[in-house]
Amino acid sequence: MKARLPLAATAAITLLALASPLFASPLSEAQITYIVKDVRTVDPQKAPRPSKLREKLHSQQSVRTGIASRTELLFTDNTLTRIGANSHFSFTEGTRNMELKNGVILLQVPKGAGGAEIRTAAVTAAVTGTTIMLEAGPGFTKLIVLEGSAWITAHGDKRKRKTNVKAGQEVILPNEAKQVPPPVMIHLDVLVKTSTLASGKWAVKLDKALIDQAIAQQSRKGFAPSNLAIVGPGSNVVQLPEAGRLPPQPLRVGPNGEPIPGFPFNGPGTNPGSGGP
Amino acid sequence: MTLPSFRSPSGCRAALVLAGCLAMPCHAQSAALIDQARLRSALLNVQPELLGDDEDGDGVPDDIEGEAVETPGDLDLGVQLIMKPKERARLLRLFATTQAYYTDNVRLTNYNPQSDAYLFTEVGARYEGKLTEELNFEATVRQAFFLYDEFSRFDFESLNAGAGISYKLPQHPDLMFFSRYNCERLTTDDLSDEFFLNQTVSAGLQKSWVTPGSSLYYTGYASSFGFANQSAAERDEHGLYGGAHWQLTECIEADLYGRVAFFDYDSGQHDVNYMLVPSLTYRFSPWCELNASLSYVLNQSNRNRFDYDAFTAGGGLGLKVQF
C-alpha cells in the first residue's frame, strides 16, 4: 500500500500537468502598451476611435492599425501580441481564441500560459508556449514559427488534418487551400534582425531566450542560405544574385511614386555569412 | 541522373569565417562587436546619417510622421531568406534494388529471338564527395544477380567496382569533364566461376541545363577503352548521349535517356548501337522508391548475326540508406 501512494501521487501530478492547458485561464482583457501613429479601437456598433495608451480592450472590441503604424497588446497572462501596419486583430473573451482579419502580428504565448488558437481566413493555428508571426494577406495566410511549434489546419481541408510547423519554418497557403503545403525553412537570425515586429522598439520586452536557442539550433541543423527570399509581406519570392546575399530594401515611395527623402534606397545587399558589407 | 543539388560557395566561406572566429584572440572581441553592429546595420540596410530625426523612436522619421505614405516594403515581417539543406562534403550511400523485367530478345540475336523474363537484384555502396569546389569524386561497388525464368542457363552475376572524378569549369559550372576507371567481373555458379573480366577507362564531357521548373536536360560525349580477358569481347566505345529529368510532382520523377554509340571490337567487329530508355520513379520516402522503365536497343553490326533489336520492360523496388 505504501508503495502505491507515491505512484498514485506521481500519476495525479502527471495528469494535472497534462491537463493544465485545458484549465488555463481564458483571455479576459488586453492592455495597449505601445502605439505608433494610426491605431484605432473598434467598439461594436460604433465608428473606430483612436486608441489610447494603457487602454484595456475586451472581447467586443478589436484593434486596427493604419499605414506605417503598429501597436502592442499585453494580455493578463503575459501573452504578447505585436500588431503591424494595416492590420485588424480581435480576440474572444472567455476563450483563448484570437482572429487576424488582415495584416501581420507577432504572437508570443509564454510557456504554461495555456496556449491560444488564432484564426485567419485560411487557417486556424494552435500554439502553446510558442512565438509565431502571422500574416493575413489578400487571399492568403503566412505563418512563421520563431520558437516552439504550431499546429495549423486549413479551413478548406474537410478532413481537418493538422500540420506541425516547427521553429524556423514558414508556410504560405491560399485561403481556398484544401491542405497545408510542406513548410520551408527560413533563416531565423536574418528574419529576427530585419523584422520590426521582432526587433523594433516596443514597450514590452520580447522573451528572446528561446528564439536565440532556435537560431543556434538552426545553424547546427545543416541548412545553408539559398539565393531565394521573400522580403516582408506577401508571397513574392525574389532571386538574389548570390546565395545568402540579402536583397536591397524596397524603395519607399510617396503618394505620387516619388522616393521619400531620408529613407535608404536600393543599395547593395550584404551577405550574412561574410561578416558585413 | 538526378537534379544537381545547390552548390554552396557560401558554405565554404562560412566554414572559413568559423575557423577564423575560433582562432580569434580575446582582445579582438571588441572589434568583433563593432563588426556585428556593422552587420546588423547592413542587414537592415540603414545608414543612420541618411535617416531623418526620429524623436519618438518609432522608426518613422519625424518629417513624414503622420503622412499617409504607401510603404510597399514594410518590414514588419522582415526578410525571409529561404534555407536549403547543406551539401554534404562526403556521402556514403548503401543501396539495394530488386526488379523484374521482360525482354523479347534474351540472346540479343536476329536469329530466332526468344523472349524471357528475368529478375535483377543488386546491392551496393557508393561513396562520393568534393575534393575542391569544382572537383568531385565517387567510388561505387555493386554486386548484381540476373536470374532468368526459362533460360536459366543464362543466369549470371556481375561484380562491378569503379571510381571516377568529375571537374566543373568554374566559369561554366554546367559543363563537366569526367574520367572513370571500372572493373567488371562476370561469374556463374554463385560467384565462384569467373567467365569474363573487363576493365575500362573512360573519359568524356557533359553539358547540362536546369530549368526553373525543376527539369534537367543534358547531353554529352564519352569514350571508353576496354581491356578484357577475352580479346574477342574486348571493345572500345565512343558515344553521344542525351537525356532529360523531369520532377513531375514532389514524389514522381520521369527520365528519358538516349545514346548512339560506336563499338569497336578487337576482333574486327564494328557495331553502331542505339538505345532509348524512358523511365518513371515514384518516391515513397527518401529511402524507398518504385520505378518502371522501358528500353529499346537497336544494334547494327558489320557481322550480320550481331544485327538485332531488343525491347525490355520492367520495374521494381529500390531502397537506399545514406550516411
Interface residues (C-beta under 8 A of the other chain):
Chain A: V36 K37 G66 I67 A68 R70 G84 A85 V104 M133 E135 K142 I144 G168 E170 P182 V184 M185 I186 H187 V190 L191 V192 K193 T194 S195 T196 L197 A198 S199 G200 K201 Q218 G222 F223 A224 P225 S226 L228 A229 I230 V231 G232 P233 V237 E242 A243 G244 L246 P247 P248 Q249 P250 L251 R252 V253 G254 P255 I260 P261 G262 F263 P264 G267 G269 T270 N271 P272 G273 S274 G275 G276 P277
Chain B: F6 S8 P9 S10 G11 R13 A14 V17 D35 R38 L39 R40 A42 L43 L44 N45 V46 Q47 L50 L51 G52 D56 G57 D58 G59 V60 P61 D63 I64 E65 G66 A68 V69 E70 T71 P72 G73 D74 L75 D76 L77 G78 V79 Q80 L81 I82 M83 K84 P85 K86 E87 R88 E250
